Amino acid sequence: MIVSVASGKGGTGKTTVAASLATIWDRPLVAVDLDVEEPNLHLFLHPEIEGGETGHMEVPVVDELRCTFCCACSDLCQFKAIAVMGKLVLTFPEMCHGCGGCIAVCPEKALSPGKRELGEMSWGRAGAADFLMGRLRIGEAMSPPFMRMVKSKLAEMIAASARDAIVDAPPGVSCPAVTAVMDSDVIVLVTEPTPFGFYDFQLAWEAFVPLGKPMGAVINRAGLGNDDIYRFCGDKGLPVLVEIPFDRAIAEAYSRGRVIAEISQQLKETFVSLQGKIRELAERCDAGEAVHA
Amino acid sequence: MREIVIISGKGGTGKTSLTGAFAHLATNKVVCDLDVDAPDLHLLLRPSREREEELHSGYEAQIDGEKCNQCGLCASLCRFGAIREGKQGFAVDPRRCEGCKVCVAFCPAEAILFPRKYCGHWYVSSTRFGPLVHAQLFPGAESSGRLVMVLKQQARELAKARGGNLVLCDGAPGIGCPVISSLSGAHLAVAVTEPTPSGRHDLERVADLCNHFQVDFAVIINKHDLNPDEAAHIEAFCRDRSYPVLARLPHDPVITGAMIQGLVVTELPETDFSRKLKDAWARIEKLARLDL
């Protein structure tokens, strides 16, 4: 089972929830940080890194001796990553999306695959769980292709030995967030009951519903703000799985890098209960019950 | 004309609440919400829309089932796993389609259409603090740097037409495509951080990004009293890099209180928080050389 912990708004507590779940999870697990732009899970789980790999994207390299300046490549490229000016071919590797079109279309075979570094993937152990993360290179604009690499590595790890995965997803509701959650079995949306939290939560709900995955909400900083989010969940039949109270002691523990499931028995029980509810959601869906019809 | 972008790396540090307050304090500006993915600034500025335009970004492939001869070449060429064979033959998953046109170019049956991707709307609105340029994507749509550029361009033109001297932008979290686009042409990036391991880690990455693109960088530490040790680490980092620390704001639910009323914090009766924010804005005006 792959559980994605996502949110519309940033800073609502995704990493807090993912780290706490990883700490109390009672089956074999890999904790995965797919927020490759700003990965934070390692700051709480303190993994021992055992291996790593640099992720690359294929970009074209021009053999100027073969090129006849026919422009087939630049005509096809949708991303302004290759240009022909008279007897000069220019490539802009940072603009390239790695579609391979220019290389495939070139009638002279004057283009060959080179590479651009996207980021660093690393893996290891964090307590009883395995750990996997991606870290996007500073200046790299495209996180989804790199996230897909991290996801392939995850698939490889799960194929090698069956285990659950808790995925810390990036914030937002557009391509990186959708890329992160689209292959998961359950989506946990973490939010806070403030106007910003509620607005972005609605966007996230709308973005993720078409994926047809079982979904539930975790309301963090409960007691702050207002009740709009509870009404929305009620109307949409979206279960509120657990609430985490608004409490300065929790914020302070988080600010010291603590996993909050470990700061009190009550919070530990909250996350054990969340684990149970996530499993129920997944099982209900397996049993064929329509989710959010 | 100067451009200031408020960013944070980590989400939820108070970026939008602070941008809202700066929109109140700044004069002669156009405000622009560049967090097109999850925009929230309108919740504080309560805009009245005056102009609405469709947002288009790139193209997407669509297979015409009648023309398709089921050869599968498109699926084998697609690097994004966007074309799959289903019960009704080959189909494009729009969520995975990158809009690269490779399938269109190679399809022997010319069975693949390539319409523009309609992904949301952008608006020019009036607010009690002046004009706001903002957008709303359809949920799940692609949020690209291209859209950020569309908004910025509109904001610049509007500011110019009104004789304004500032475009004040609320940026997106992260360090990827939308953030990189929001930095292009910016004179100053103000990063809002918090004294937590994530806040510091993400600040360092967003600082490196601004270095990479040679944009001046300044820092506001929000929730400063939450963890004095972590705050000291952030201060040391800023000293090492010569980044000005513009404000040290207390952890204060006043931000949420203002948000619930649809106000910005500087519109409420003055507190320590809002006083510090006003000082910070005065320093930003100097740093961004708004007198020029």
Boltz contact constraints between the chains, C-beta under 6 A:
constraints:
  - contact:
      token1: [A, 8]
      token2: [B, 38]
      max_distance: 6.0
  - contact:
      token1: [A, 9]
      token2: [B, 38]
      max_distance: 6.0
  - contact:
      token1: [A, 10]
      token2: [B, 11]
      max_distance: 6.0
  - contact:
      token1: [A, 10]
      token2: [B, 12]
      max_distance: 6.0
  - contact:
      token1: [A, 10]
      token2: [B, 173]
      max_distance: 6.0
  - contact:
      token1: [A, 11]
      token2: [B, 11]
      max_distance: 6.0
  - contact:
      token1: [A, 11]
      token2: [B, 12]
      max_distance: 6.0
  - contact:
      token1: [A, 37]
      token2: [B, 174]
      max_distance: 6.0
  - contact:
      token1: [A, 37]
      token2: [B, 175]
      max_distance: 6.0
  - contact:
      token1: [A, 37]
      token2: [B, 176]
      max_distance: 6.0
  - contact:
      token1: [A, 38]
      token2: [B, 9]
      max_distance: 6.0
  - contact:
      token1: [A, 38]
      token2: [B, 10]
      max_distance: 6.0
  - contact:
      token1: [A, 38]
      token2: [B, 174]
      max_distance: 6.0
  - contact:
      token1: [A, 38]
      token2: [B, 202]
      max_distance: 6.0
  - contact:
      token1: [A, 40]
      token2: [B, 198]
      max_distance: 6.0
  - contact:
      token1: [A, 43]
      token2: [B, 197]
      max_distance: 6.0
  - contact:
      token1: [A, 43]
      token2: [B, 201]
      max_distance: 6.0
  - contact:
      token1: [A, 76]
      token2: [B, 105]
      max_distance: 6.0
  - contact:
      token1: [A, 78]
      token2: [B, 99]
      max_distance: 6.0
  - contact:
      token1: [A, 78]
      token2: [B, 100]
      max_distance: 6.0
  - contact:
      token1: [A, 78]
      token2: [B, 101]
      max_distance: 6.0
  - contact:
      token1: [A, 97]
      token2: [B, 98]
      max_distance: 6.0
  - contact:
      token1: [A, 99]
      token2: [B, 79]
      max_distance: 6.0
  - contact:
      token1: [A, 99]
      token2: [B, 100]
      max_distance: 6.0
  - contact:
      token1: [A, 99]
      token2: [B, 102]
      max_distance: 6.0
  - contact:
      token1: [A, 100]
      token2: [B, 79]
      max_distance: 6.0
  - contact:
      token1: [A, 101]
      token2: [B, 100]
      max_distance: 6.0
  - contact:
      token1: [A, 101]
      token2: [B, 102]
      max_distance: 6.0
  - contact:
      token1: [A, 138]
      token2: [B, 208]
      max_distance: 6.0
  - contact:
      token1: [A, 138]
      token2: [B, 209]
      max_distance: 6.0
  - contact:
      token1: [A, 138]
      token2: [B, 212]
      max_distance: 6.0
  - contact:
      token1: [A, 139]
      token2: [B, 212]
      max_distance: 6.0
  - contact:
      token1: [A, 141]
      token2: [B, 176]
      max_distance: 6.0
  - contact:
      token1: [A, 141]
      token2: [B, 177]
      max_distance: 6.0
  - contact:
      token1: [A, 141]
      token2: [B, 180]
      max_distance: 6.0
  - contact:
      token1: [A, 143]
      token2: [B, 176]
      max_distance: 6.0
  - contact:
      token1: [A, 171]
      token2: [B, 11]
      max_distance: 6.0
  - contact:
      token1: [A, 171]
      token2: [B, 173]
      max_distance: 6.0
  - contact:
      token1: [A, 172]
      token2: [B, 37]
      max_distance: 6.0
  - contact:
      token1: [A, 172]
      token2: [B, 38]
      max_distance: 6.0
  - contact:
      token1: [A, 173]
      token2: [B, 38]
      max_distance: 6.0
  - contact:
      token1: [A, 173]
      token2: [B, 139]
      max_distance: 6.0
  - contact:
      token1: [A, 174]
      token2: [B, 37]
      max_distance: 6.0
  - contact:
      token1: [A, 174]
      token2: [B, 143]
      max_distance: 6.0
  - contact:
      token1: [A, 175]
      token2: [B, 142]
      max_distance: 6.0
  - contact:
      token1: [A, 178]
      token2: [B, 95]
      max_distance: 6.0
  - contact:
      token1: [A, 178]
      token2: [B, 140]
      max_distance: 6.0
  - contact:
      token1: [A, 194]
      token2: [B, 256]
      max_distance: 6.0
  - contact:
      token1: [A, 194]
      token2: [B, 259]
      max_distance: 6.0
  - contact:
      token1: [A, 195]
      token2: [B, 43]
      max_distance: 6.0
  - contact:
      token1: [A, 195]
      token2: [B, 259]
      max_distance: 6.0
  - contact:
      token1: [A, 196]
      token2: [B, 40]
      max_distance: 6.0
  - contact:
      token1: [A, 199]
      token2: [B, 40]
      max_distance: 6.0
  - contact:
      token1: [A, 199]
      token2: [B, 43]
      max_distance: 6.0
  - contact:
      token1: [A, 200]
      token2: [B, 38]
      max_distance: 6.0
  - contact:
      token1: [A, 203]
      token2: [B, 38]
      max_distance: 6.0
  - contact:
      token1: [A, 203]
      token2: [B, 139]
      max_distance: 6.0
  - contact:
      token1: [A, 206]
      token2: [B, 139]
      max_distance: 6.0
  - contact:
      token1: [A, 207]
      token2: [B, 139]
      max_distance: 6.0
  - contact:
      token1: [A, 207]
      token2: [B, 140]
      max_distance: 6.0
  - contact:
      token1: [A, 224]
      token2: [B, 256]
      max_distance: 6.0
  - contact:
      token1: [A, 225]
      token2: [B, 256]
      max_distance: 6.0
  - contact:
      token1: [A, 251]
      token2: [B, 226]
      max_distance: 6.0
  - contact:
      token1: [A, 255]
      token2: [B, 195]
      max_distance: 6.0
  - contact:
      token1: [A, 255]
      token2: [B, 196]
      max_distance: 6.0
  - contact:
      token1: [A, 255]
      token2: [B, 226]
      max_distance: 6.0
  - contact:
      token1: [A, 255]
      token2: [B, 227]
      max_distance: 6.0
  - contact:
      token1: [A, 255]
      token2: [B, 230]
      max_distance: 6.0
  - contact:
      token1: [A, 257]
      token2: [B, 197]
      max_distance: 6.0
